[in-house]
């Protein structure tokens, strides 16, 4: 069905039918919501035949509706397409308290999984989770010495319309930063602006964890299945401490089918938002959880805790045990790591001003009634003249593929690569198909966007005897995966060498 061929009235009736089908509105309320929609659009109500298929997504109907509006109507409704579409959908969504009551009822009657399954579908139906945009991402598995890694080229965040960019320049500056950041709870229902994404359809769930208020939401541009964000109700800096793990354990006790993890609490080895305390969770098993055990240790102070050193590019310790002893062991190990230095390996815990370098990327999963698996990834954010972006950060020869921070998700083996790579890899495949390095070098000399891949192309021409239409695509995907392995290896504090293995053993034995 071509939605562009339908009248505005037919689209509205189709939207109402879809909303009833998804139980976002009751059939009894169709007349009310029809009138509300026409009032929003400043149009006289019209009853038309419903000719749209209820299998069509709500956002697709709303997009078709948006395209039929005049420029004047669009300008009156909001500054951007995203804002207008979110405002239209929000007309039909209940208030946060109603959504929370619905989820609580399901939780009490059928458990956390059924309740969150409903909330997850609701977040997709309302286009808060941008399923249509996420579907644009490209992903594949890369087979490596560490197991299968997941590679994703992130194409989901849409580029701004040139007209919107031009209008943004004319918008008066604001001195009131509201909401303070993208994670603040004040985003719930926020209309949005040129510089702040639309959150009109945003509905959060309030949780009590570690006797404090937290809010649960799904990520609009989810990087994995049921990608959730757990947000401190206060706008305060990220910090990894004993309270972090009390919150973690409370969370997986409450939602046992989810894992929870956190970025570090310092720059370079942390995530993109360090100014608002938050964690990430989800119903997903990550590549690092399949890593083999390289060495196992017994801790005399914590005899009920099993400690394993994993064969993983980022130094990862796996701890298995019951809540009480495991929680104490985790904090003991973190305290020990924060105080650890090894000049021979370039590991220094603090700089000359007392600023901490050592950090932890923690993850927790519950596996049975009183059995949990914690993962502690050892991180360090030192820089040097040779590596100004970070010694344990992707080095410059890898920046043509990835130069951003390696946060929690990527540390767990899921690469989030920049969208620019899609076009660049396509262009590189065409160059490789020439099977002539001299021709390729000549073309690179006049292409500023592809010049950064010059050394990589040299390597590829020397590794592979020839490139064909049937092989070049998989070759490039494989080699991107190998680059991601190097990225993670750069981030590893203890490398997989005999000297580093012995140093890590001594570190653990002194706990």
N, C-alpha and C positions, 0 to 999 in steps of 0.2 A: 504494500500500500504506500502510495506516494503522499506523504502528509502535506506537501507543498500544494497539492491540488485541492485540498479541503478549505472550506471557508473558515473564518475565525469562529463562527458559531458552532460549526461541526467539530472543530478542535476542542472547544470548551466542553461540549457534550461528551466527546471521547475522553477528555481528561477526567470529567466527573465519573464516567463509567469505570475508568482505570482505578480511581481513588476508592470507589466502592469495592472493586475486585480485590484490592490489596488491604481492605478493611481500614484504610486511613480515615475514611468518613463512612457514616452509616447511610443506607439507602433513604432512610427517613429524612436526612438532612440535605439531600441533593438540591432541593429548591432553594434552601437558605444559602448554600455555598455557590449556587449559580448566581444568585443576586449579589453575593459578596464579590465574586470574580468580576462581574460586569461593573460593579461600583468601583473596584480597584482600577479598572481600565477606562473609567469615565465613559462608558457606552450604555446604550439602552438594551436591556435584556432581550434576547431572542431565543426561542426554543427551536432547535434544529434536530434533525435525525442524527443519531449516533452511528457513524460509519467507520470509526477507527477500531482496530483490533486491540483487545485488552492485553495482548502479549507485548504490545509496544511499550517501552519504558516511559515513565512519567516525564522524565527530562526531555526525551525526544519530542513528545507532544508539546511541552512547554517551549522548546526551542522553535518548533514550527510556528507556534502562536506568537512568539517574540518577533519572528521574521515578518509577520503580517502587520505588526504595529507601525505606526508612522514614527518618524524621527521625533516629533513633538511628544508623542505618547511615551516613547522610550526615555526621553530626557526627563520627563516628569516623574517617571517611576524609579530612575536610578542612574548612576554615572557610568555603569558598565553593563554589558550583557549578563555577566555573572550575578551582579546585584539584582538586576531586573528579574531574571529567571528564579533566583532564590526567593525574591519577594513574592512572586506569583505562587510558588509552591508553598511558601510559609502561610499563605492565606488559609490553607486547608489542614495545617498541622496543629495539634493540641499543644497546650502549654507544658513546660518541663515537668511540673508536678504531676500532671496526668500521665505522662510517659513513665515517670518513676513509679507511680502507683501500678501501672500496667505491668512493668517489669517485676516489681516486688510480688505482685499476685502470682505471676508465672513462676517466679523463683520459689515462693512458698509452696506452691502446688506441685511443681514438676522439677525443681532444681535449677542450678545456675546455668547448665548448658542450654536447656530449653529457653530460659529467660533471655540469655545473651544471643541465642540464635534469632529470637524474635527482634531484639534490639538491633542486631547486625543487619537483618533484612530491612528493618524500618529505616536505618541509616542509609542503605542503598536506595530504597524506594524514594526517599526524599531528596536524593542526589547530594546528601552531605558527603557520603563516600562516592567519589567521582568514578563510578565503575566504567562509564563510557570512555573517559580519558585514560584510566588505568589500562584498559584493553589495548591501548596504543603502544604500551611498553613492549620491548622485545626482550626475550629471555631464553636462555639455554643452559644446559649442564656442561661443565668442563671436567674431564677426567684428569686427576692429578695424583701425585704421590701422597697427598693428604686425604684422598677421597674425592668425591664429586663436589665441586663448587658450583654455586648458582650465580649466573651472570645476568644482569639486567641492564639494559640501556633505558634510562628513565625519560620517557616521552610524554608522561601524563600531565605535567603542569603546562597548561596552555600558554602560548605566547600572547602578549597583549596586542590588541588591535591597534594599528598605527593611529587611527582616529582617536582612540581612547588615550593613547600616549600624548597626542597633541593637546587634547582637552585637559589632561592632567597638569600640563605646564601652565595653563591659564588659571588653574584652581588656586584660591588664596591659601597661603601657608597657614598651618595650624600650630598653635603652641601647646595645645592640650592633647597629649598622647593618650588616647583612649581607644581601645584597651591598651594597657602598658606594653603587652607583648602578645604574640600569637597564641600563647598557652593560657593566658589569664582567663578566669571564669567569666569575666565581663564580656567575652566573645559570644556567649550564649545568646542567640537572637540578634546579634549586632548586624546592622544592615550592610556595613562595609563601606569602603571608599576607594579612591584611586590607589592608595597606598596600603590598604588593609583589605584582605579578602572578605567576601560576603559570608556571613555566618547566620543569616536569618533563619535557616533550617536547622541550626545547631541545637541539639538537646543532649544534656549530660546526665550522668547518673552519680549521685552522691554516695560515697562509701565511707565507712568508719574503719580506718586501719591504724593500728598502734595508738588507739584512743585519740585520733586526730581526723579532721575532715579532709577527704581527698575526692577528686572527681574523675570519673571514668568516661572516656569517649573513644571513638574509633578515629583513626587517622584518615583525613579526607583523601589523601593520595597514598593509599595503603601499599607498603612494600612487600607484604606477605599476608597470608590468610588471617583474617580477624586481627589485623594490626591495631592494637589498642594503645592508648596513652593514659597513664595514671598521673594526675596533676595535683600538686599541692594547692590548696585553696588560697594560700598566700603567695604573693610574688616575692620569692626569696631565692637566693643562689643555690645551685646544685651543691650537695655535700654527701659524701659517702661516709657513714659512721654507724654506730650501733643501732640507731633508730632506723636507718635504711633497712637493715636486715629484719628488724622486728616488723616493719611494714611489709617486706617481702614475704615473710612467713605467714603473716596474717592474710595476705592477698592469696597465696596459693592454697591456704586452708579454706578460704572462702570460695575460690574458683579453681578447683584442683585440676581441671583440664587445660589450664593456661600455664605458660611459663612467664616469668617476669625478669627484666634485666634493666640495667642502667648504663648510660654513658659515664665516663669518668667525670670528676668534678674539677678538672683543670684544663686549660687550653691545649691546642694542638692534637692531643690524643682524646679529646672529648667530642661531643656532638656540636650541633649548630647553635643550640640555645643553652647556655650555662647560667643564665640569670633567672631562670624559673625552675625550681625543683620539680622534676618529673621523671617518670619511668616509662618503659615500653613493655608491652605484654602481647600475648596472642596465643591462638590455638594452632601452633606451628612447630615442626621439628626442623632445626637448622643443621646445616652440614657438619658443624663442629661436634655435634652430639653423636655422630657416627665415627669420630676419630678413634684410632686404636690407642691402647695404653702403652706408653713407652717405658714407664717405671712405676712401681708401687711402693708406698712407704707406710710404716706404722709410726704413730705419734704416741710417745709414752704418756704425755699429758692428756691425750684424748684417745684412749684405747678403743672406743666404740666408733671412731671415725676412720673411714677408709680414704686414703689420699692417693690419687693417681696423677702422674704427669703424662699429659696427652701428646701424641705426635700431631702437633698442629703448628702452623707457622707463627702464630702469636702465642707467646708463652702462656699455657693454660693449665691450671691445677683443678682437678675434679675431686670434690669432697662428698662423701656419701655417709649419711647417718641420720639419727633422730634429731628432732628440733632443738632441744635444750643444749646438748653437747655440741652439735654442729654449729649452732649460733655462736657459742663461746669460742669454738675453734676458729671460725671465720674471722672474728675480730682479733684474736691472738695473731693469726697469720698476717692480717692486714697491718696491724701495728708493727709487726716484725718487718714487713716489706717497706713500710714508710720510713723505717730507720736503717734500711740496708743500702750499702754502697759497695761497689767493686771497681776500683779505678782501672784495673787491668782490662775490664770489659766495657769501660766507658760509662758505667752506671754510678751516678751520684744522686743521693736522695734529696739534697737541698742545694740551692745556689748560695753564693756568698752573702746574699741579703736575707737568707732564711726562707726563701720561697720554695715550696715543695716541688720536686720533679717526679717522684714516684707516685703512681696512681693505680687504681683497680677498675677494671670493667667487670662487674658482677652479674651473674645470672642464677636463677633458682627455679627448680622444677620439683613438684611433689610426685612421688611414684607409688606410694601406698600410705596406709594409715599414719605411721610415724617414720616414714623413710623419705628422705629428700636428697636431691642431687644439687649441689652448688658448684658453680664454675667461677673461678677467680682468674681473670686474665691480667697478667702483670704488665703494666705500661709505664713509660717514662717519656717526659716531654722535653728533654734537653735539646738545645740547638748548638751549633758550632759554626765556625767560619766556612767549613766545607759543606755543612748541611744547615743553612740558615732557617729552612722551613721546619726542621726537626730531624734529629739523628735517627729516631725510631718512628719515622714518618716516610711516606713514599718519596724516594729520592728523585732527583730531577730527570734522570734518564727515563723515568716512568710517567712523567707529567703529561706526556702526549696522550696517555690513556687515562690517568687518574692522578690528581694532585690535591684533592680535598682531604680533610680529616678522615681518619678511619675510626668511625664511631662504633657503637654497639652492634648494629645490624651487619656491617661489613666484617667486623671482627669475628662474627659467628659464621662467616662463609657465604654471605649473600652480597654480591657486588652491586653497587648502585652507581652506574657509570653515566657520565653526562650525555644529554640528548644529542649533542653535536656529533657524537661518534657514528650515529646511524648514517648520516650523509657522508662522513669522512670514510667510513669503511666501504661504502658503495663506490666512492671515487677511487679508493685504493685498489679495490678489486679490478676495476677497469684498467688501472695502470699495470697491475700485475699480469693481466691477461695479454699484455703486449709481449711478455717474456723477453724484454730487452731492458736491462738496467740503464743503459746509456740514454735511451729514449725517456725513461722514467725520470732520471736525474734532470734532464733538460726541461721536462714539464714541471718538475717540482720547483725549479728556479724562478718560475713566474707565478707560483701558487702559494701565497702566504699562509693560507689555511692548512695546507698539507705539508709544508716544509718541516714542521715539527716531527713528522713521521719518517724523515729521511734515513736516520740510522736504523730504524726498525725495518724499512724496506730493504736496506743493504743486507740485514740479517736474513730476511725472508728469502731473498734471491739466492743467498749462499746455502740456505738450508734445504730448499725445495728445487729439484731440477727443472720442473715446469709447472705452469698453472693452466688449468682448463676451466671451462664453464661449470663443469660438474664437481670440481674440487676446490676452487678458490674461496667459495663462501665458507665451507667447513674449515679450511685452513685458517682463515682469518678469525673465525670464532674460537678455534682451538688456541691460537696464539694470543688472543685477547685474554683467554682464561689463564694462560701461562704468565702473562703480565700481571694479572690479579694475584697470582701466587707470589710473585716477586714483591708486589705491594704489601701483602700481608707479612712476608718474611722481613721486609724492612721494618715493619712495626713490631716485630718480635724482639724482646729485650734479650732473652737467652736464645741463641741460635742453636741449631741442631748440629753441633760439633762436639768432639770429646771434651774440649776445654770448657765449653759452656755447660755441657751436661754435668761435669764434675762440680762446677760452681753452683749450679742449681741444687745438686745433691747436698752440698755443704750448707746451702741456704736452708733447705728443708730440715736437715739434721740438727740445725741449731735452734729450731722452733721450740 
